[in-house]
Amino acid sequence: AAPRDYPLEHLSINEGVSQNTVFCIFQDRRGFMWFGTEDGLYRFDGYRFTGFTHDWRDPQSISHNMISTIFEDRQGQLWIGTNGGGLNRFDHETERFIHFRHTPEDSAALG
């Protein structure tokens, strides 16, 4: 079989990401590309970026800006791990976040 050429596009702060350092990249089942940076989570729809950053005044914003991992479960729910703010689940309908944090006193909390 002949090798395939895949288009490769260079994306940077000029296209809407707050910085060029990316810690994790994930493509979800909807086709969105997700980028985890030290300054928030960014979704790319093929044309433009949408940023999700922590806002201490908004309890449904992402819990921390340092994004370490992105995962999608079998139900299509997007999970975002942070370095310092616990785990977040992204609600696709509202574009808000539900936080899950480790609480040492609670044996049923995240470990």
C-alpha positions in Angstrom: 0.0 0.0 0.0 1.2 3.5 -0.8 1.9 5.8 2.1 -0.8 8.4 2.8 -0.2 12.0 3.2 -2.0 13.6 6.1 -2.5 17.3 6.3 -0.6 18.8 9.2 -1.3 22.3 10.5 0.8 24.3 12.9 -1.4 26.0 15.5 0.0 28.5 18.0 -1.0 31.5 20.1 -1.8 33.3 16.9 -4.8 31.0 16.4 -6.2 31.5 19.9 -4.4 29.3 22.4 -2.9 31.3 25.3 0.5 29.7 25.0 2.5 27.2 22.9 3.2 24.7 25.7 0.7 21.8 25.5 0.8 18.9 28.0 -1.9 16.7 26.5 -3.9 16.4 23.3 -7.1 14.4 22.8 -9.7 13.9 20.0 -13.2 13.1 21.2 -15.8 11.1 19.4 -17.5 14.3 18.2 -14.3 15.2 16.3 -13.1 18.0 18.6 -9.5 18.3 19.4 -8.7 19.2 23.0 -5.5 20.7 24.2 -4.4 20.8 27.9 -2.0 23.6 28.8 -0.7 25.2 31.9 -3.1 28.0 31.2 -6.3 26.1 30.7 -8.2 23.7 28.4 -8.8 24.5 24.7 -11.2 22.9 22.3 -10.5 23.2 18.5 -13.4 22.6 16.1 -11.2 22.7 13.0 -11.7 26.4 12.6 -11.2 28.2 15.9 -10.3 27.6 19.6 -12.6 27.9 22.6 -10.8 28.3 25.9 -11.9 27.0 29.3 -10.0 28.5 32.3 -10.5 28.6 36.0 -12.5 31.5 37.4 -12.6 31.6 41.2 -15.9 33.5 41.0 -17.5 30.7 39.0 -17.9 27.4 40.8 -18.7 25.6 37.5 -15.6 26.7 35.7 -12.7 24.2 35.4 -11.1 23.7 38.8 -7.5 24.5 37.8 -5.7 25.8 34.8 -2.9 23.3 34.8 -4.3 20.5 32.6 -2.5 17.1 32.9 -4.7 14.6 31.1 -7.9 14.3 29.0 -10.0 11.2 28.7 -13.4 10.2 27.2 -15.4 7.4 28.8 -17.6 4.9 27.0 -20.6 7.2 27.5 -18.8 10.0 25.7 -18.2 12.0 28.9 -15.0 14.0 28.9 -12.8 13.9 32.0 -10.1 16.4 32.6 -7.3 15.8 35.2 -5.6 18.9 36.6 -2.4 19.4 38.5 -3.7 20.8 41.7 -7.5 21.1 41.2 -8.6 17.4 41.1 -10.7 15.8 38.4 -13.3 17.6 36.2 -16.2 16.2 34.1 -17.2 18.4 31.2 -20.9 18.8 30.5 -21.3 19.0 26.7 -24.7 20.6 26.9 -23.9 23.4 29.3 -20.2 23.6 28.6 -19.7 23.7 32.4 -17.6 21.5 34.7 -18.4 19.2 37.7 -15.5 18.9 40.1 -14.2 15.8 41.9 -11.6 16.4 44.5 -9.6 14.1 46.9 -10.8 14.5 50.5 -8.5 12.5 52.9 -11.2 12.4 55.6 -13.8 10.8 53.2 -13.1 7.1 52.4 -15.5 7.3 49.5 -13.8 10.3 47.9 -11.2 10.1 45.1 -8.1 8.3 46.1 
